[in-house]
Each structure stands twice: as C-alpha cells, then as structure tokens.
Amino acid sequence: MVVLQHLKCTNDIRQHATIVGVVQIFGVISYAVLCAVWYHNDTKDLSEDIKTILMYSFIAVVIATTLMTCVYWIGFLKRKRWCLTVVIVLLFIGIPLQFLSIFGAIAQKDVTNVFAQLLQLAIAIYMLSVTRKLRKVYLEDELANYVLNEQPRMQRAKNDHEEIA
C-alpha cells in the first residue's frame, strides 16, 4: 500500500518529472555507449555496406532519443504543454512497440531480454503517467492564471459601464 501511495505522484509531480528527465538522459547516454560498443565488437564479420547502414541507423536512433529528451526538458522547465504533448504521442507510439519486442524476446526464449524489455516497458509507462499528469498540472495553472487575469478586467469593464450610466 505504501508503494501505491508513492506512485500516485500527484503531490510531488515536479519531483517525479525530474526523475523522468534524469532517466531519459541516462537512457540516451547508455544507449549511445551500448550502440558504439556493439558496433565495434560484433560487426567484424559483416560487409562494409551493412556496417554503414548499421552505423547510420544507430546514429539516427541516438539523435531521435536525444531530441525526445530535449523536448521533454523544454516542456518541463519552460512549462510548454505542446512539448509534453509531443512526448506523450511518442510514448503512445513506443509502448505498443515495446510489447512487440517483448513477444519477440519470448519467441526467441531469451529470458534476460524478456526481463530487460519488461523493465523498459515499466519505465515507459511510468514516464507516460508522469508526463500526462505534469501536462494536466500545467493546464490547470494556465487556467488559474487566466481566471486571475480576467477577473480584474471584467471588474474594470463593469466599473466603466457604471460610470457611463
């Protein structure tokens, strides 16, 4: 029960959002390092064309994850809801792909890969949950600021109307 209360993340949403951002940065760095190590160790027997294709695909994936991380941090720090919306859409696309990779690992009977994919899926779902709640909090803040700014304007209009009458 205590764990469920901590995963609620409505009270300390900014703390959870910071954790998500740090996890994304760690993911980008670790993925770049793992791709470089795998490319230099396991591609010795491949042809040059396939090596080039693999290198460019690794670079593209690292750039894409880096851009997603940057968009998340911009949305988090600058309170830009459209940035968080982009991240939510990318996570909604990525989660079904995670399920496909889990099924592929199960089909290969690779237990280590299954657990790694399950961990990655759990992290993606946590990131999606926190990002959606953060976006909702920013929307509520914008609406509250709009109402606070609109009330004095409405009061001035009412006073102007009374002066004319």
DSSP file with accessible surface (Angstrom, degrees, kcal/mol):
  #  RESIDUE AA STRUCTURE BP1 BP2  ACC     N-H-->O    O-->H-N    N-H-->O    O-->H-N    TCO  KAPPA ALPHA  PHI   PSI    X-CA   Y-CA   Z-CA
    1    1 A M     >        0   0  176      0, 0.0     4,-1.6     0, 0.0     5,-0.1   0.000 360.0 360.0 360.0 -35.7    0.0    0.0    0.0
    2    2 A V  H  >  +     0   0   92      1,-0.2     4,-1.7     2,-0.2     5,-0.2   0.902 360.0  52.9 -66.2 -38.1    2.8    2.4    0.8
    3    3 A V  H  > S+     0   0  100      1,-0.2     4,-1.9     2,-0.2    -1,-0.2   0.919 106.2  53.2 -64.1 -41.0    4.3    1.9   -2.7
    4    4 A L  H  > S+     0   0  113      1,-0.2     4,-0.6     2,-0.2    -1,-0.2   0.874 106.2  53.3 -63.4 -35.5    1.0    2.7   -4.3
    5    5 A Q  H >< S+     0   0  134     -4,-1.6     3,-0.6     1,-0.2     4,-0.5   0.885 109.7  48.1 -66.9 -35.1    0.8    6.0   -2.4
    6    6 A H  H 3< S+     0   0  128     -4,-1.7     3,-0.5     1,-0.2    -2,-0.2   0.822 108.9  53.3 -74.4 -29.7    4.3    6.9   -3.7
    7    7 A L  H 3< S+     0   0   96     -4,-1.9    -1,-0.2     1,-0.2    -2,-0.2   0.538  86.9  82.4 -82.0  -6.4    3.4    6.1   -7.2
    8    8 A K    <<  -     0   0  134     -4,-0.6    -1,-0.2    -3,-0.6    -2,-0.2   0.910  69.2-177.4 -60.1 -43.5    0.3    8.3   -7.1
    9    9 A C        +     0   0    6     -4,-0.5    -1,-0.1    -3,-0.5    -3,-0.1   0.745  40.0 118.3  52.2  35.0    2.7   11.3   -7.9
   10   10 A T  S >  S+     0   0   78      2,-0.1     3,-0.5     3,-0.1    -1,-0.1   0.786  75.5  45.4 -92.4 -30.1    0.0   14.0   -7.7
   11   11 A N  T 3  S+     0   0  148      1,-0.2     2,-0.3     2,-0.1     3,-0.2   0.927 123.7  30.2 -78.1 -46.8    1.6   15.9   -4.8
   12   12 A D  T 3> S+     0   0   93      1,-0.2     4,-2.1     2,-0.1     3,-0.3  -0.386  72.6 145.4-109.7  55.5    5.2   15.9   -5.9
   13   13 A I  H <> S+     0   0   11     -3,-0.5     4,-2.6    -2,-0.3    -1,-0.2   0.871  71.0  54.5 -65.9 -33.5    4.7   15.9   -9.7
   14   14 A R  H  > S+     0   0   96     -3,-0.2     4,-2.0     2,-0.2    -1,-0.2   0.882 107.4  50.7 -69.4 -33.5    7.8   18.1  -10.3
   15   15 A Q  H  > S+     0   0  117     -3,-0.3     4,-2.1     2,-0.2    -2,-0.2   0.937 112.7  45.7 -67.4 -43.9   10.0   15.7   -8.4
   16   16 A H  H  X S+     0   0   27     -4,-2.1     4,-2.4     1,-0.2    -2,-0.2   0.886 111.0  53.8 -64.9 -37.5    8.7   12.8  -10.4
   17   17 A A  H  X S+     0   0    0     -4,-2.6     4,-2.3     2,-0.2    -1,-0.2   0.881 107.1  51.1 -65.5 -36.3    9.1   14.8  -13.6
   18   18 A T  H  X S+     0   0   59     -4,-2.0     4,-2.5     2,-0.2    -1,-0.2   0.914 108.6  51.6 -65.4 -40.8   12.7   15.5  -12.7
   19   19 A I  H  X S+     0   0   77     -4,-2.1     4,-2.6     1,-0.2    -2,-0.2   0.925 109.2  50.6 -60.6 -43.0   13.2   11.7  -12.1
   20   20 A V  H  X S+     0   0    0     -4,-2.4     4,-2.4     1,-0.2    -2,-0.2   0.928 110.4  49.6 -61.8 -42.9   11.7   11.0  -15.6
   21   21 A G  H  X S+     0   0    0     -4,-2.3     4,-2.3     1,-0.2    -1,-0.2   0.915 111.3  48.1 -63.1 -41.8   14.1   13.6  -17.1
   22   22 A V  H  X S+     0   0   82     -4,-2.5     4,-2.8     2,-0.2    -1,-0.2   0.903 110.5  52.1 -66.4 -39.5   17.1   12.1  -15.5
   23   23 A V  H  X S+     0   0   50     -4,-2.6     4,-2.5     1,-0.2    -2,-0.2   0.906 109.3  50.6 -62.9 -39.2   16.1    8.6  -16.5
   24   24 A Q  H  X S+     0   0   11     -4,-2.4     4,-2.4     2,-0.2    -2,-0.2   0.919 110.5  48.2 -65.2 -42.2   15.7    9.8  -20.1
   25   25 A I  H  X S+     0   0   73     -4,-2.3     4,-2.4     2,-0.2     5,-0.2   0.934 112.4  49.1 -62.7 -44.7   19.2   11.4  -20.0
   26   26 A F  H  X S+     0   0  145     -4,-2.8     4,-2.8     1,-0.2     5,-0.3   0.902 110.2  52.5 -60.8 -39.2   20.6    8.2  -18.6
   27   27 A G  H  X S+     0   0   30     -4,-2.5     4,-2.5    -5,-0.2     5,-0.2   0.907 109.0  48.6 -63.9 -41.5   18.8    6.2  -21.3
   28   28 A V  H  X S+     0   0   22     -4,-2.4     4,-2.3     2,-0.2    -2,-0.2   0.944 114.6  45.1 -64.3 -46.0   20.3    8.3  -24.1
   29   29 A I  H  X S+     0   0  100     -4,-2.4     4,-2.4     1,-0.2     5,-0.2   0.946 115.7  45.8 -64.8 -46.4   23.9    8.1  -22.7
   30   30 A S  H  X S+     0   0   39     -4,-2.8     4,-2.8    -5,-0.2     5,-0.2   0.901 112.6  50.6 -66.6 -37.6   23.6    4.3  -22.1
   31   31 A Y  H  X S+     0   0   88     -4,-2.5     4,-2.6    -5,-0.3     5,-0.2   0.919 110.6  49.3 -66.6 -40.0   22.1    3.6  -25.5
   32   32 A A  H  X S+     0   0   37     -4,-2.3     4,-2.2    -5,-0.2    -2,-0.2   0.929 113.9  45.7 -64.0 -42.3   24.8    5.6  -27.3
   33   33 A V  H  X S+     0   0   84     -4,-2.4     4,-2.6     2,-0.2     5,-0.2   0.933 113.6  48.5 -66.7 -44.8   27.5    3.8  -25.4
   34   34 A L  H  X S+     0   0  115     -4,-2.8     4,-2.7     1,-0.2     5,-0.2   0.898 111.3  50.3 -64.1 -38.9   26.0    0.4  -26.0
   35   35 A C  H  X S+     0   0   11     -4,-2.6     4,-2.6    -5,-0.2    -1,-0.2   0.919 111.8  48.0 -64.4 -42.7   25.5    1.0  -29.7
   36   36 A A  H  X S+     0   0   48     -4,-2.2     4,-2.1    -5,-0.2    -2,-0.2   0.929 114.2  46.1 -64.5 -43.5   29.1    2.1  -30.0
   37   37 A V  H  X S+     0   0   75     -4,-2.6     4,-1.9     1,-0.2     5,-0.3   0.935 115.0  46.4 -65.0 -45.9   30.4   -0.9  -28.2
   38   38 A W  H  X S+     0   0  103     -4,-2.7     4,-2.7    -5,-0.2     5,-0.3   0.921 111.6  52.4 -63.5 -41.8   28.2   -3.3  -30.1
   39   39 A Y  H  X S+     0   0   39     -4,-2.6     4,-0.7    -5,-0.2    -1,-0.2   0.916 113.8  42.1 -61.8 -42.3   29.1   -1.8  -33.4
   40   40 A H  H  < S+     0   0  127     -4,-2.1    -1,-0.2    -5,-0.2    -2,-0.2   0.776 123.6  36.2 -79.3 -23.5   32.8   -2.0  -32.8
   41   41 A N  H  < S+     0   0   90     -4,-1.9     3,-0.4    -5,-0.2    -2,-0.2   0.846 121.9  35.4 -96.3 -39.7   32.8   -5.6  -31.3
   42   42 A D  H  < S+     0   0   89     -4,-2.7     3,-0.2    -5,-0.3    -3,-0.1   0.357 103.5  66.9-103.7   5.0   30.1   -7.5  -33.2
   43   43 A T    ><  +     0   0    4     -4,-0.7     3,-0.9    -5,-0.3    -1,-0.2   0.191  63.5 106.2-111.5  21.0   30.3   -6.2  -36.7
   44   44 A K  T 3  S+     0   0  152     -3,-0.4    -1,-0.1     1,-0.2    -2,-0.1   0.845  83.5  45.0 -69.2 -30.9   33.7   -7.5  -37.7
   45   45 A D  T 3  S+     0   0  142     -3,-0.2    -1,-0.2     2,-0.0     2,-0.2   0.403  95.4  97.8 -95.9   6.0   32.4  -10.2  -40.0
   46   46 A L  S <  S-     0   0   58     -3,-0.9    -3,-0.0     1,-0.1     2,-0.0  -0.556  79.7-103.1 -91.3 158.3   29.8   -8.0  -41.7
   47   47 A S     >  -     0   0   61     -2,-0.2     4,-2.2     1,-0.1     5,-0.2  -0.281  32.3-108.8 -73.8 165.6   30.2   -6.4  -45.1
   48   48 A E  H  > S+     0   0  126      1,-0.2     4,-2.3     2,-0.2     5,-0.2   0.855 116.8  56.0 -65.5 -35.4   31.0   -2.7  -45.3
   49   49 A D  H  > S+     0   0  124      2,-0.2     4,-2.3     1,-0.2    -1,-0.2   0.934 109.9  44.4 -63.7 -44.8   27.6   -1.8  -46.7
   50   50 A I  H  > S+     0   0   81      2,-0.2     4,-2.8     1,-0.2     5,-0.2   0.900 111.8  53.6 -68.1 -37.2   25.8   -3.4  -43.8
   51   51 A K  H  X S+     0   0   39     -4,-2.2     4,-2.6     1,-0.2    -1,-0.2   0.922 109.6  48.4 -61.7 -42.1   28.2   -1.8  -41.3
   52   52 A T  H  X S+     0   0   54     -4,-2.3     4,-2.5     2,-0.2     5,-0.2   0.926 111.7  48.9 -64.7 -43.9   27.4    1.6  -42.9
   53   53 A I  H  X S+     0   0  116     -4,-2.3     4,-2.4     1,-0.2    -2,-0.2   0.926 112.9  48.0 -61.6 -44.3   23.7    1.0  -42.7
   54   54 A L  H  X S+     0   0   38     -4,-2.8     4,-2.6     2,-0.2     5,-0.2   0.919 110.7  51.3 -62.5 -41.9   24.0   -0.1  -39.0
   55   55 A M  H  X S+     0   0   63     -4,-2.6     4,-2.4    -5,-0.2    -2,-0.2   0.946 112.4  45.3 -62.5 -45.3   26.1    2.9  -38.1
   56   56 A Y  H  X S+     0   0  147     -4,-2.5     4,-2.4     1,-0.2    -1,-0.2   0.877 112.6  51.0 -68.1 -34.7   23.6    5.4  -39.7
   57   57 A S  H  X S+     0   0   50     -4,-2.4     4,-2.3    -5,-0.2    -1,-0.2   0.912 110.5  49.3 -69.2 -38.8   20.7    3.6  -38.0
   58   58 A F  H  X S+     0   0   36     -4,-2.6     4,-2.5     2,-0.2     5,-0.2   0.931 112.0  48.8 -62.2 -43.8   22.4    3.8  -34.6
   59   59 A I  H  X S+     0   0   80     -4,-2.4     4,-2.6    -5,-0.2    -2,-0.2   0.921 110.8  50.7 -62.9 -41.7   23.1    7.5  -35.2
   60   60 A A  H  X S+     0   0   58     -4,-2.4     4,-2.5     2,-0.2    -1,-0.2   0.917 111.5  47.2 -63.7 -41.9   19.5    8.1  -36.2
   61   61 A V  H  X S+     0   0   59     -4,-2.3     4,-2.6     2,-0.2     5,-0.2   0.921 112.5  49.0 -67.9 -40.5   18.1    6.4  -33.1
   62   62 A V  H  X S+     0   0   31     -4,-2.5     4,-2.3     1,-0.2    -2,-0.2   0.923 112.9  47.9 -65.5 -40.8   20.5    8.2  -30.7
   63   63 A I  H  X S+     0   0   93     -4,-2.6     4,-2.7    -5,-0.2    -2,-0.2   0.922 111.5  50.8 -65.2 -41.3   19.6   11.5  -32.3
   64   64 A A  H  X S+     0   0   57     -4,-2.5     4,-2.3     2,-0.2    -2,-0.2   0.929 112.3  45.2 -64.0 -43.4   15.9   10.7  -32.1
   65   65 A T  H  X S+     0   0   49     -4,-2.6     4,-2.2     2,-0.2    -1,-0.2   0.882 112.4  52.3 -69.1 -34.1   16.1    9.8  -28.4
   66   66 A T  H  X S+     0   0   54     -4,-2.3     4,-2.6    -5,-0.2    -2,-0.2   0.925 109.8  48.7 -65.3 -42.9   18.2   12.9  -27.7
   67   67 A L  H  X S+     0   0  107     -4,-2.7     4,-2.7     2,-0.2     5,-0.2   0.908 110.4  51.1 -63.0 -40.9   15.6   15.1  -29.4
   68   68 A M  H  X S+     0   0   36     -4,-2.3     4,-2.3     2,-0.2    -1,-0.2   0.921 111.1  48.7 -62.4 -40.8   12.8   13.5  -27.4
   69   69 A T  H  X S+     0   0   13     -4,-2.2     4,-2.5     2,-0.2    -2,-0.2   0.921 111.9  48.7 -65.3 -42.6   14.8   14.1  -24.2
   70   70 A C  H  X S+     0   0   63     -4,-2.6     4,-2.5     2,-0.2    -2,-0.2   0.915 110.9  50.1 -63.9 -41.9   15.4   17.7  -25.1
   71   71 A V  H  X S+     0   0   37     -4,-2.7     4,-2.6     2,-0.2    -1,-0.2   0.910 110.6  50.9 -63.5 -39.7   11.7   18.3  -26.0
   72   72 A Y  H  X S+     0   0    0     -4,-2.3     4,-2.5    -5,-0.2    -2,-0.2   0.945 111.2  47.0 -62.0 -47.6   10.7   16.8  -22.6
   73   73 A W  H  X S+     0   0   53     -4,-2.5     4,-3.0     2,-0.2     5,-0.4   0.882 111.8  51.0 -65.3 -36.2   13.1   19.0  -20.7
   74   74 A I  H  X S+     0   0   83     -4,-2.5     4,-2.3     1,-0.2     6,-0.5   0.944 112.7  46.5 -64.0 -44.7   11.9   22.1  -22.6
   75   75 A G  H  <>S+     0   0    0     -4,-2.6     5,-0.6    -5,-0.2     4,-0.5   0.885 117.0  44.5 -63.8 -36.2    8.3   21.2  -21.8
   76   76 A F  H  <5S+     0   0    5     -4,-2.5    -2,-0.2    -5,-0.2    -1,-0.2   0.953 121.7  34.2 -74.0 -49.7    9.2   20.6  -18.2
   77   77 A L  H  <5S+     0   0  108     -4,-3.0    -3,-0.2     1,-0.2    -2,-0.2   0.889 126.7  37.2 -78.7 -37.0   11.4   23.6  -17.5
   78   78 A K  T  <5S-     0   0  151     -4,-2.3    -1,-0.2    -5,-0.4    -3,-0.2   0.417 104.6-124.0 -94.2  -0.9    9.6   26.2  -19.7
   79   79 A R  T   5 +     0   0  105     -4,-0.5     2,-0.8     1,-0.2    -3,-0.2   0.898  50.5 162.3  58.5  45.8    6.1   24.8  -19.0
   80   80 A K     >< -     0   0   99     -5,-0.6     4,-1.4    -6,-0.5     3,-0.4  -0.856  24.6-166.8 -97.9 109.9    5.3   24.3  -22.6
   81   81 A R  H  > S+     0   0   57     -2,-0.8     4,-2.3     1,-0.2    -1,-0.2   0.832  84.5  61.1 -68.7 -30.8    2.4   21.9  -22.9
   82   82 A W  H  > S+     0   0  166      1,-0.2     4,-2.0     2,-0.2    -1,-0.2   0.874 102.3  52.8 -66.3 -32.3    2.9   21.3  -26.6
   83   83 A C  H  > S+     0   0    2     -3,-0.4     4,-2.0     2,-0.2    -1,-0.2   0.917 109.9  47.7 -65.4 -43.0    6.3   19.8  -25.9
   84   84 A L  H  X S+     0   0    0     -4,-1.4     4,-2.5     1,-0.2    -2,-0.2   0.863 108.5  55.7 -66.0 -32.6    4.8   17.5  -23.3
   85   85 A T  H  X S+     0   0   46     -4,-2.3     4,-2.5     2,-0.2    -1,-0.2   0.911 106.0  51.0 -64.7 -40.8    2.1   16.6  -25.9
   86   86 A V  H  X S+     0   0   59     -4,-2.0     4,-2.4     1,-0.2    -2,-0.2   0.928 111.1  48.2 -61.4 -43.7    4.8   15.6  -28.4
   87   87 A V  H  X S+     0   0    0     -4,-2.0     4,-2.5     2,-0.2    -2,-0.2   0.916 110.3  51.8 -64.1 -41.1    6.5   13.4  -25.8
   88   88 A I  H  X S+     0   0   19     -4,-2.5     4,-2.6     2,-0.2    -2,-0.2   0.930 109.9  49.1 -61.9 -43.4    3.1   11.8  -24.8
   89   89 A V  H  X S+     0   0   74     -4,-2.5     4,-1.7     1,-0.2    -1,-0.2   0.930 111.2  49.4 -62.7 -43.7    2.5   11.0  -28.5
   90   90 A L  H  X S+     0   0   75     -4,-2.4     4,-2.3     1,-0.2    -1,-0.2   0.892 111.8  48.8 -63.8 -37.3    5.9    9.4  -28.9
   91   91 A L  H  X S+     0   0   12     -4,-2.5     4,-2.4     2,-0.2    -1,-0.2   0.884 107.7  54.5 -69.6 -37.0    5.4    7.3  -25.8
   92   92 A F  H  < S+     0   0  108     -4,-2.6    -1,-0.2     1,-0.2    -2,-0.2   0.827 112.8  44.1 -64.4 -29.8    2.0    6.2  -27.0
   93   93 A I  H  X S+     0   0  100     -4,-1.7     4,-1.0    -5,-0.2    -2,-0.2   0.875 114.6  49.5 -76.9 -38.7    3.7    5.0  -30.2
   94   94 A G  H  X S+     0   0   26     -4,-2.3     4,-1.9     1,-0.2    -2,-0.2   0.817  98.5  64.7 -73.9 -31.1    6.6    3.4  -28.3
   95   95 A I  H  X S+     0   0   21     -4,-2.4     4,-1.8     1,-0.2    -1,-0.2   0.934 102.3  47.0 -65.5 -45.9    4.7    1.4  -25.8
   96   96 A P  H  > S+     0   0   71      0, 0.0     4,-1.9     0, 0.0    -1,-0.2   0.895 110.6  54.6 -61.4 -32.4    3.0   -0.9  -28.3
   97   97 A L  H  X S+     0   0  102     -4,-1.0     4,-2.1     1,-0.2    -2,-0.2   0.857 103.5  56.1 -66.4 -33.1    6.4   -1.4  -29.9
   98   98 A Q  H  X S+     0   0   31     -4,-1.9     4,-2.1     2,-0.2    -1,-0.2   0.899 105.0  51.9 -62.0 -42.3    7.7   -2.4  -26.5
   99   99 A F  H  X S+     0   0   92     -4,-1.8     4,-2.5     1,-0.2    -2,-0.2   0.905 108.3  51.5 -61.5 -40.2    5.0   -5.2  -26.4
  100  100 A L  H  X S+     0   0  115     -4,-1.9     4,-2.2     1,-0.2    -1,-0.2   0.906 109.4  49.4 -63.2 -39.5    6.2   -6.4  -29.8
  101  101 A S  H  X S+     0   0   39     -4,-2.1     4,-2.2     2,-0.2    -1,-0.2   0.858 109.0  53.1 -70.1 -30.8    9.8   -6.6  -28.6
  102  102 A I  H  X S+     0   0   10     -4,-2.1     4,-2.4     2,-0.2    -2,-0.2   0.938 109.6  48.1 -65.3 -44.7    8.6   -8.5  -25.5
  103  103 A F  H  X S+     0   0  128     -4,-2.5     4,-2.4     1,-0.2    -2,-0.2   0.882 110.6  52.1 -63.8 -37.0    6.8  -11.0  -27.8
  104  104 A G  H  X S+     0   0   33     -4,-2.2     4,-1.8     2,-0.2    -1,-0.2   0.909 109.8  48.4 -64.4 -39.5    9.9  -11.3  -29.9
  105  105 A A  H  <>S+     0   0    2     -4,-2.2     5,-2.2     2,-0.2     4,-0.4   0.882 111.4  50.3 -68.2 -36.1   12.1  -12.0  -26.9
  106  106 A I  H ><5S+     0   0   92     -4,-2.4     3,-1.1     1,-0.2    -2,-0.2   0.913 108.7  52.1 -66.3 -41.1    9.6  -14.6  -25.7
  107  107 A A  H 3<5S+     0   0   79     -4,-2.4    -2,-0.2     1,-0.3    -1,-0.2   0.859 110.5  48.0 -64.4 -33.3    9.7  -16.2  -29.2
  108  108 A Q  T 3<5S-     0   0  139     -4,-1.8    -1,-0.3    -5,-0.1    -2,-0.2   0.519 108.6-129.1 -81.9  -6.4   13.5  -16.4  -29.0
  109  109 A K  T < 5 +     0   0  182     -3,-1.1     2,-0.8    -4,-0.4    -3,-0.2   0.873  54.6 151.8  58.7  41.8   13.2  -17.9  -25.5
  110  110 A D     >< -     0   0   66     -5,-2.2     4,-2.0     1,-0.2    -1,-0.2  -0.854  24.4-175.1-105.4  98.3   15.7  -15.3  -24.2
  111  111 A V  H  > S+     0   0   93     -2,-0.8     4,-2.4     1,-0.2     5,-0.2   0.896  81.7  52.5 -64.9 -41.0   14.8  -14.8  -20.5
  112  112 A T  H  > S+     0   0  111      1,-0.2     4,-2.3     2,-0.2    -1,-0.2   0.927 110.8  47.5 -62.1 -43.2   17.3  -12.0  -20.0
  113  113 A N  H  > S+     0   0   49      2,-0.2     4,-2.6     1,-0.2    -1,-0.2   0.873 109.1  54.7 -66.8 -36.6   15.9  -10.0  -22.9
  114  114 A V  H  X S+     0   0   24     -4,-2.0     4,-2.5    -9,-0.2    -2,-0.2   0.946 110.7  45.0 -62.0 -46.9   12.4  -10.6  -21.7
  115  115 A F  H  X S+     0   0  133     -4,-2.4     4,-2.3     2,-0.2    -2,-0.2   0.893 112.6  51.5 -66.1 -37.3   13.1   -9.1  -18.3
  116  116 A A  H  X S+     0   0   50     -4,-2.3     4,-2.4    -5,-0.2    -1,-0.2   0.925 111.8  46.9 -64.1 -41.3   15.0   -6.2  -19.9
  117  117 A Q  H  X S+     0   0   30     -4,-2.6     4,-2.4     2,-0.2    -2,-0.2   0.878 110.9  51.8 -68.6 -37.0   12.1   -5.4  -22.1
  118  118 A L  H  X S+     0   0   77     -4,-2.5     4,-2.4     2,-0.2    -1,-0.2   0.907 110.5  48.6 -65.2 -39.4    9.6   -5.7  -19.2
  119  119 A L  H  X S+     0   0  112     -4,-2.3     4,-2.3     2,-0.2    -2,-0.2   0.928 111.6  49.4 -64.7 -42.6   11.8   -3.2  -17.2
  120  120 A Q  H  X S+     0   0   96     -4,-2.4     4,-2.3     1,-0.2    -2,-0.2   0.894 110.5  50.9 -64.4 -38.0   11.9   -0.9  -20.2
  121  121 A L  H  X S+     0   0   15     -4,-2.4     4,-2.5     2,-0.2    -2,-0.2   0.920 109.0  50.7 -65.4 -42.5    8.1   -1.1  -20.6
  122  122 A A  H  X S+     0   0   58     -4,-2.4     4,-2.3     1,-0.2    -2,-0.2   0.916 111.1  48.6 -62.9 -41.2    7.6   -0.3  -16.9
  123  123 A I  H  X S+     0   0   65     -4,-2.3     4,-2.7     2,-0.2    -1,-0.2   0.918 110.9  50.7 -64.7 -41.3    9.8    2.7  -17.2
  124  124 A A  H  X S+     0   0   14     -4,-2.3     4,-2.5     2,-0.2    -2,-0.2   0.906 110.6  48.7 -64.4 -39.7    8.0    3.9  -20.3
  125  125 A I  H  X S+     0   0   82     -4,-2.5     4,-2.6     2,-0.2    -1,-0.2   0.914 111.7  49.3 -67.9 -39.6    4.6    3.5  -18.6
  126  126 A Y  H  X S+     0   0   57     -4,-2.3     4,-2.6     2,-0.2     5,-0.2   0.934 111.4  49.7 -62.6 -43.7    5.9    5.5  -15.6
  127  127 A M  H  X S+     0   0   19     -4,-2.7     4,-2.5     1,-0.2     5,-0.2   0.915 111.5  48.8 -61.8 -41.5    7.2    8.2  -17.9
  128  128 A L  H  X S+     0   0   18     -4,-2.5     4,-2.5     2,-0.2     5,-0.2   0.932 111.5  49.2 -64.0 -44.6    3.9    8.4  -19.7
  129  129 A S  H  X S+     0   0   43     -4,-2.6     4,-2.2     1,-0.2    -2,-0.2   0.938 114.2  44.2 -61.9 -46.6    1.9    8.6  -16.5
  130  130 A V  H  X S+     0   0    0     -4,-2.6     4,-2.8     1,-0.2     5,-0.2   0.922 113.3  50.9 -66.7 -41.4    4.1   11.4  -15.1
  131  131 A T  H  X S+     0   0    0     -4,-2.5     4,-2.4    -5,-0.2    -1,-0.2   0.911 110.5  49.1 -65.5 -40.4    4.2   13.3  -18.3
  132  132 A R  H  X S+     0   0  143     -4,-2.5     4,-2.1    -5,-0.2    -1,-0.2   0.924 113.7  45.9 -64.5 -43.1    0.4   13.2  -18.6
  133  133 A K  H  X S+     0   0   65     -4,-2.2     4,-2.4    -5,-0.2    -2,-0.2   0.896 111.7  51.9 -67.8 -37.2   -0.1   14.4  -15.0
  134  134 A L  H  X S+     0   0    0     -4,-2.8     4,-2.4     2,-0.2    -2,-0.2   0.921 109.4  49.9 -64.3 -41.3    2.5   17.1  -15.5
  135  135 A R  H  X S+     0   0   74     -4,-2.4     4,-2.0    -5,-0.2    -1,-0.2   0.905 110.4  50.7 -63.1 -39.9    0.7   18.4  -18.6
  136  136 A K  H  X S+     0   0  128     -4,-2.1     4,-2.4     2,-0.2    -2,-0.2   0.914 109.3  50.6 -65.1 -40.7   -2.6   18.4  -16.7
  137  137 A V  H  X S+     0   0   40     -4,-2.4     4,-2.4     1,-0.2    -2,-0.2   0.918 109.9  50.1 -63.7 -42.2   -1.0   20.4  -13.8
  138  138 A Y  H  X S+     0   0    3     -4,-2.4     4,-2.3     2,-0.2    -1,-0.2   0.880 109.5  51.7 -64.9 -35.9    0.4   22.9  -16.3
  139  139 A L  H  X S+     0   0   58     -4,-2.0     4,-2.6     2,-0.2    -2,-0.2   0.933 109.9  48.7 -64.5 -44.7   -3.1   23.2  -17.9
  140  140 A E  H  X S+     0   0   99     -4,-2.4     4,-2.4     1,-0.2    -2,-0.2   0.897 110.9  51.1 -63.2 -37.9   -4.7   23.9  -14.5
  141  141 A D  H  X S+     0   0   62     -4,-2.4     4,-2.5     2,-0.2    -1,-0.2   0.918 110.4  48.9 -63.8 -42.5   -2.0   26.5  -13.8
  142  142 A E  H  X S+     0   0   87     -4,-2.3     4,-2.2     2,-0.2    -2,-0.2   0.914 112.3  48.0 -64.2 -41.9   -2.7   28.2  -17.1
  143  143 A L  H  X S+     0   0   98     -4,-2.6     4,-2.5     2,-0.2    -2,-0.2   0.907 111.4  50.3 -65.5 -40.1   -6.4   28.2  -16.5
  144  144 A A  H  X S+     0   0   48     -4,-2.4     4,-2.5     1,-0.2    -2,-0.2   0.926 111.8  47.9 -64.8 -41.3   -6.0   29.6  -12.9
  145  145 A N  H  X S+     0   0   93     -4,-2.5     4,-2.2     2,-0.2    -1,-0.2   0.888 110.9  52.0 -65.6 -37.0   -3.7   32.4  -14.3
  146  146 A Y  H  X S+     0   0  140     -4,-2.2     4,-2.0     2,-0.2    -2,-0.2   0.935 110.8  46.9 -64.5 -44.7   -6.3   33.2  -17.0
  147  147 A V  H  X S+     0   0   70     -4,-2.5     4,-2.0     1,-0.2    -2,-0.2   0.923 112.3  50.1 -65.0 -41.7   -9.1   33.5  -14.5
  148  148 A L  H  < S+     0   0  106     -4,-2.5    -1,-0.2     1,-0.2    -2,-0.2   0.884 115.2  43.3 -65.2 -36.1   -7.0   35.6  -12.1
  149  149 A N  H  X S+     0   0  108     -4,-2.2     4,-0.8    -5,-0.2    -1,-0.2   0.785 113.5  51.9 -78.2 -27.0   -6.1   38.0  -15.0
  150  150 A E  H  X S+     0   0   40     -4,-2.0     4,-2.5    -5,-0.2     5,-0.2   0.830  97.7  65.0 -81.4 -32.0   -9.6   38.0  -16.4
  151  151 A Q  H  X S+     0   0  113     -4,-2.0     4,-2.5     1,-0.2     5,-0.2   0.930 101.9  46.9 -62.1 -46.9  -11.4   39.0  -13.2
  152  152 A P  H  > S+     0   0   62      0, 0.0     4,-2.6     0, 0.0    -1,-0.2   0.910 112.4  51.9 -63.2 -34.5   -9.8   42.5  -12.8
  153  153 A R  H  X S+     0   0  129     -4,-0.8     4,-2.2     2,-0.2    -2,-0.2   0.918 110.4  47.6 -64.9 -41.4  -10.5   43.2  -16.5
  154  154 A M  H  X S+     0   0  119     -4,-2.5     4,-2.2     2,-0.2    -1,-0.2   0.899 111.4  51.3 -66.8 -37.2  -14.2   42.2  -16.0
  155  155 A Q  H  X S+     0   0   99     -4,-2.5     4,-2.6     2,-0.2    -2,-0.2   0.919 109.8  49.6 -65.9 -41.1  -14.4   44.4  -12.9
  156  156 A R  H  X S+     0   0  143     -4,-2.6     4,-2.7     2,-0.2    -1,-0.2   0.907 110.4  50.5 -63.5 -41.2  -12.9   47.3  -14.8
  157  157 A A  H  X S+     0   0   59     -4,-2.2     4,-2.2     2,-0.2    -1,-0.2   0.905 110.7  49.4 -63.8 -38.4  -15.4   46.8  -17.6
  158  158 A K  H  X S+     0   0  117     -4,-2.2     4,-2.2     2,-0.2    -2,-0.2   0.928 111.9  48.1 -66.4 -42.8  -18.2   46.7  -15.1
  159  159 A N  H  X S+     0   0   62     -4,-2.6     4,-2.2     2,-0.2    -2,-0.2   0.898 111.2  50.5 -64.4 -41.0  -17.0   49.9  -13.4
  160  160 A D  H  X S+     0   0   90     -4,-2.7     4,-1.8     2,-0.2    -1,-0.2   0.898 109.9  51.0 -62.7 -38.9  -16.7   51.7  -16.8
  161  161 A H  H  X S+     0   0  137     -4,-2.2     4,-1.8     1,-0.2    -2,-0.2   0.898 110.0  49.2 -66.6 -38.4  -20.2   50.6  -17.6
  162  162 A E  H  < S+     0   0  111     -4,-2.2    -1,-0.2     1,-0.2    -2,-0.2   0.862 108.6  53.5 -69.7 -34.7  -21.5   52.0  -14.3
  163  163 A E  H  < S+     0   0  155     -4,-2.2    -1,-0.2     1,-0.2    -2,-0.2   0.871 108.5  49.6 -67.1 -35.8  -19.7   55.3  -14.9
  164  164 A I  H  <        0   0  146     -4,-1.8    -2,-0.2    -5,-0.2    -1,-0.2   0.907 360.0 360.0 -69.0 -38.1  -21.3   55.7  -18.3
  165  165 A A     <        0   0  112     -4,-1.8    -3,-0.1    -5,-0.2    -2,-0.1   0.932 360.0 360.0 -77.2 360.0  -24.8   55.0  -16.9
